[in-house]
């Protein structure tokens, strides 16, 4: 990614982050999962702290992090999973995460059943 593309991507990332905060404040979401470049985390964490929004950062790679933010209870659940990667979630944890993120419950149920069938 050249310098101009990276600059555009980071700008888009900040705009998406701001939109997630807007949705959270309007009650449209209780939990957000925002994957972003490591070099943008400082700004986002400061913004969340300034707005008293609970959050949890999970490193994905040297370049990216997963930033969970939203209602304290939702963040507490994510922390209790105590996983270093979304790939390590059990089918039950994956189901709970999907519901907390506001995904369609029926689709999450089908996804859960598929995971359980595939793991047998």
C-alpha positions as CSV (number, residue, x, y, z in Angstrom):
1,X,0.0,0.0,0.0
2,X,1.5,3.3,-1.0
3,X,1.6,6.4,1.2
4,X,-1.5,7.9,-0.3
5,X,-3.5,4.7,-0.1
6,X,-2.5,4.2,3.5
7,X,-3.5,7.8,4.4
8,X,-6.9,7.2,2.8
9,X,-7.3,3.9,4.6
10,X,-6.5,5.5,8.0
11,X,-8.9,8.4,7.3
12,X,-11.7,5.8,6.5
13,X,-10.8,3.8,9.6
14,X,-11.3,6.9,11.8
15,X,-14.6,7.7,10.1
16,X,-15.8,4.2,10.6
17,X,-14.7,4.3,14.2
18,X,-16.6,7.6,14.8
19,X,-19.7,6.0,13.2
20,X,-19.5,3.0,15.5
21,X,-19.4,5.4,18.5
22,X,-22.4,7.2,17.1
23,X,-24.3,3.9,16.8
24,X,-23.3,2.9,20.3
25,X,-24.4,6.2,21.8
26,X,-27.8,6.0,20.0
27,X,-28.3,2.5,21.4
28,X,-28.2,0.7,18.1
29,X,-25.3,-1.4,19.3
30,X,-24.2,-2.7,22.7
31,X,-20.8,-4.0,21.5
32,X,-18.6,-3.1,18.6
33,X,-15.6,-5.1,17.2
34,X,-13.4,-2.7,15.2
35,X,-10.2,-4.2,13.6
36,X,-7.7,-1.4,12.9
37,X,-4.0,-0.7,12.3
38,X,-1.9,-0.7,15.4
39,X,-0.8,2.9,14.7
40,X,-4.4,4.2,15.1
41,X,-5.0,2.5,18.5
42,X,-3.6,5.4,20.5
43,X,-6.1,7.9,19.1
44,X,-9.1,5.5,19.4
45,X,-8.3,4.5,23.0
46,X,-8.0,8.1,24.1
47,X,-11.4,8.8,22.4
48,X,-13.0,5.9,24.2
49,X,-11.5,6.9,27.6
50,X,-12.6,10.5,27.1
51,X,-16.2,9.3,26.4
52,X,-16.0,6.8,29.3
53,X,-16.7,3.8,27.0
54,X,-15.4,0.4,28.1
55,X,-13.0,-1.3,25.8
56,X,-10.6,-4.2,25.3
57,X,-7.7,-4.4,22.8
58,X,-6.7,-7.8,21.3
59,X,-3.6,-7.9,19.2
60,X,-4.2,-9.7,15.9
61,X,-0.7,-9.2,14.3
62,X,2.2,-6.8,14.4
63,X,0.1,-4.5,12.2
64,X,-3.5,-4.9,13.4
65,X,-5.6,-5.1,16.6
66,X,-9.2,-5.9,17.4
67,X,-10.7,-3.2,19.4
68,X,-13.9,-4.3,21.3
69,X,-15.8,-1.4,22.8
70,X,-19.3,-0.8,24.2
71,X,-21.3,-1.7,27.3
72,X,-19.2,-2.7,30.3
73,X,-21.0,-6.0,30.7
74,X,-20.3,-7.0,27.1
75,X,-16.6,-6.1,27.5
76,X,-16.5,-8.1,30.7
77,X,-17.8,-11.2,28.9
78,X,-15.2,-10.8,26.1
79,X,-12.4,-10.5,28.8
80,X,-13.7,-13.6,30.6
81,X,-13.3,-15.6,27.3
82,X,-9.6,-15.0,27.9
83,X,-8.7,-15.8,24.3
84,X,-5.8,-14.3,22.3
85,X,-7.6,-14.7,18.9
86,X,-11.1,-15.0,17.6
87,X,-10.0,-18.2,15.9
88,X,-9.6,-19.8,19.3
89,X,-13.2,-19.1,20.4
90,X,-15.4,-22.2,21.1
91,X,-18.6,-22.5,19.2
92,X,-20.4,-21.2,22.3
93,X,-18.2,-18.2,22.7
94,X,-18.5,-17.5,18.9
95,X,-22.3,-17.6,19.3
96,X,-22.3,-15.3,22.3
97,X,-20.0,-12.8,20.5
98,X,-22.3,-12.8,17.5
99,X,-25.4,-12.1,19.6
100,X,-23.6,-9.3,21.5
101,X,-22.5,-7.7,18.3
102,X,-26.1,-7.7,17.1
103,X,-25.9,-10.3,14.5
104,X,-29.1,-12.0,13.4
105,X,-30.0,-14.7,16.1
106,X,-31.3,-17.2,13.6
107,X,-28.1,-17.0,11.4
108,X,-26.0,-17.2,14.6
109,X,-27.9,-20.3,15.6
110,X,-27.3,-21.9,12.2
111,X,-23.6,-21.0,12.4
112,X,-23.4,-22.5,15.9
113,X,-25.0,-25.7,14.7
114,X,-22.7,-25.9,11.7
115,X,-19.6,-25.5,14.0
116,X,-20.9,-28.2,16.3
117,X,-21.6,-30.6,13.4
118,X,-18.2,-29.9,11.8
119,X,-16.4,-30.5,15.1
120,X,-17.9,-34.0,15.5
